[in-house]
C-alpha cells in the first residue's frame, strides 16, 4: 500500500470517532435501555470504546506511514531529536 493510501485509511479509521459523537440525533433517545441505562448514556460509553479501537490502529499506521515518508524523502527513518531544546 502506498503512503497516500495509508493516510487515506487513517482518515477513514478516524472519521467515525469524530462524526458519530457529533451526530446527536442518532442517539438522542432513551430507548433501548441496557442494564437500566438509557440509550443516550450507554451509546456514548460505547463510542469511547469504539473510538479507542479505531484510534490505536490509526496511530500505528501513522507511525509506519511517517517512517516510510521520511525514508522516501532521504531522511532517517526516525528523527534524531537533535533540533529539540
C-alpha positions as CSV (number, residue, x, y, z in Angstrom):
1,X,0.0,0.0,0.0
2,X,1.3,3.4,-0.9
3,X,1.9,6.1,1.7
4,X,-1.0,8.1,0.4
5,X,-3.2,5.0,0.7
6,X,-2.2,4.6,4.3
7,X,-3.1,8.2,5.1
8,X,-6.5,7.8,3.5
9,X,-7.0,4.6,5.6
10,X,-6.0,6.6,8.7
11,X,-8.6,9.2,7.8
12,X,-11.3,6.6,7.3
13,X,-10.5,5.0,10.6
14,X,-10.7,8.3,12.5
15,X,-13.9,9.5,10.7
16,X,-16.4,7.5,12.8
17,X,-14.7,8.6,16.0
18,X,-15.3,12.2,15.0
19,X,-18.6,12.1,13.2
20,X,-20.7,9.8,15.4
21,X,-20.5,11.9,18.6
22,X,-21.4,15.0,16.6
23,X,-24.5,13.3,15.1
24,X,-26.7,13.9,18.2
25,X,-30.0,12.9,16.6
26,X,-28.6,9.4,16.2
27,X,-28.5,8.8,20.0
28,X,-30.9,11.4,21.4
29,X,-33.4,9.0,22.9
30,X,-34.0,6.9,26.0
31,X,-34.9,3.5,24.4
32,X,-33.5,0.9,24.3
33,X,-32.1,0.6,27.8
34,X,-29.2,-1.5,28.8
35,X,-28.9,-2.6,32.4
36,X,-31.3,0.3,33.3
37,X,-29.2,2.9,31.4
38,X,-30.9,4.9,28.7
39,X,-29.6,4.6,25.2
40,X,-28.2,8.1,25.3
41,X,-25.7,7.2,28.1
42,X,-24.6,3.7,27.1
43,X,-24.2,4.6,23.4
44,X,-21.8,7.4,24.4
45,X,-19.8,5.0,26.6
46,X,-19.8,2.5,23.7
47,X,-18.5,5.3,21.4
48,X,-15.5,5.7,23.8
49,X,-14.6,2.0,23.3
50,X,-15.1,2.2,19.5
51,X,-13.0,5.4,19.3
52,X,-10.1,3.8,21.1
53,X,-10.4,0.7,19.0
54,X,-10.2,2.8,15.8
55,X,-7.6,5.3,17.1
56,X,-4.9,2.7,18.1
57,X,-4.6,1.2,14.6
58,X,-4.7,4.6,13.1
59,X,-1.8,5.7,15.3
60,X,0.2,2.6,14.5
61,X,-0.5,3.1,10.7
62,X,0.5,6.8,11.0
63,X,3.9,5.8,12.6
64,X,4.6,3.4,9.8
65,X,3.4,5.9,7.1
66,X,5.6,8.6,8.6
67,X,8.6,6.3,8.7
68,X,8.1,5.4,5.0
69,X,7.6,9.0,4.0
70,X,10.8,10.0,5.8
71,X,12.8,7.2,4.0
72,X,11.3,8.1,0.7
73,X,12.5,11.7,1.1
74,X,16.0,10.6,2.0
75,X,15.7,11.3,5.7
76,X,16.5,8.8,8.5
77,X,13.5,6.6,9.4
78,X,13.5,8.0,13.0
79,X,14.0,11.7,13.8
80,X,17.3,12.3,15.6
81,X,15.9,14.7,18.1
82,X,19.0,17.0,17.9
83,X,16.9,20.0,16.9
84,X,14.8,19.9,20.1
85,X,15.6,22.2,23.0
